[in-house]
Amino acid sequence: MENQKIEDYYSEHSSTIFSEMLGEDENYQRLKKAKLAAEKALQNVISKEAWKQYLALDEIGNELECARYKAMYLAGAANCKKLEE
């Protein structure tokens, strides 16, 4: 039950937490702009089908990264809970 509360809190606040942290980070913004420029260049030189496949792979990568952050967050929350007991 306690794990569900932690996971619910994460689900509600994770996008806000990370966007606030990264939104002000200059290095993140620089890398984001570079990625968008590289994607635009790639889109101009490959077929539409290849572009669709690239986007599908990028989405999978984003989901995996999200799962990794969620696991790190939940592990940290569990450690905090153990320390409180």
C-alpha positions in Angstrom: 0.0 0.0 0.0 2.8 2.4 0.9 4.5 1.7 -2.4 1.3 2.6 -4.3 1.2 6.0 -2.5 4.8 6.6 -3.5 4.1 5.6 -7.1 1.0 7.8 -7.2 2.9 10.8 -6.0 5.6 10.1 -8.6 3.0 9.9 -11.4 1.4 13.1 -10.4 4.6 15.2 -9.9 7.4 13.6 -12.0 6.8 15.7 -15.2 6.7 18.9 -13.2 9.8 18.0 -11.2 11.9 17.1 -14.2 10.7 19.9 -16.4 11.4 22.5 -13.7 14.9 21.1 -13.1 15.7 20.8 -16.8 13.8 23.9 -18.0 16.4 26.2 -16.5 19.5 24.1 -17.4 21.5 25.8 -20.1 23.3 22.6 -21.1 19.9 20.7 -21.5 18.5 23.5 -23.6 21.6 23.5 -25.8 21.4 19.7 -26.3 17.7 19.9 -27.0 18.3 22.5 -29.7 21.1 20.4 -31.2 18.9 17.3 -31.2 16.0 19.2 -32.9 18.4 20.5 -35.6 19.9 17.0 -36.2 16.4 15.5 -36.4 15.4 18.1 -39.0 18.5 17.4 -41.1 17.9 13.7 -40.8 14.2 14.1 -41.8 15.3 15.9 -45.0 17.6 13.1 -46.2 15.7 9.9 -45.4 12.4 8.5 -46.6 9.1 9.0 -44.8 9.0 5.4 -43.7 12.6 5.6 -42.3 11.5 8.8 -40.5 8.5 7.0 -39.0 10.8 4.2 -37.8 13.2 6.7 -36.2 10.3 8.4 -34.4 9.1 5.0 -33.1 12.5 4.2 -31.8 12.9 7.6 -30.2 9.6 7.1 -28.4 10.7 3.7 -27.1 14.0 5.3 -25.9 12.0 8.0 -24.1 9.8 5.5 -22.4 12.8 3.5 -21.3 14.4 6.6 -19.9 11.2 7.5 -18.1 11.1 4.0 -16.5 14.7 4.4 -15.4 14.0 7.7 -13.7 10.9 6.3 -12.1 12.9 3.3 -10.7 15.5 5.7 -9.3 12.9 7.9 -7.8 11.0 4.9 -6.2 14.3 3.4 -4.9 15.2 6.7 -3.3 11.7 7.1 -1.8 11.9 3.5 -0.4 15.3 4.3 1.1 13.9 7.5 2.8 11.0 5.4 4.2 13.5 2.9 5.6 15.5 5.7 7.2 12.3 7.2 8.8 11.5 3.8 10.5 
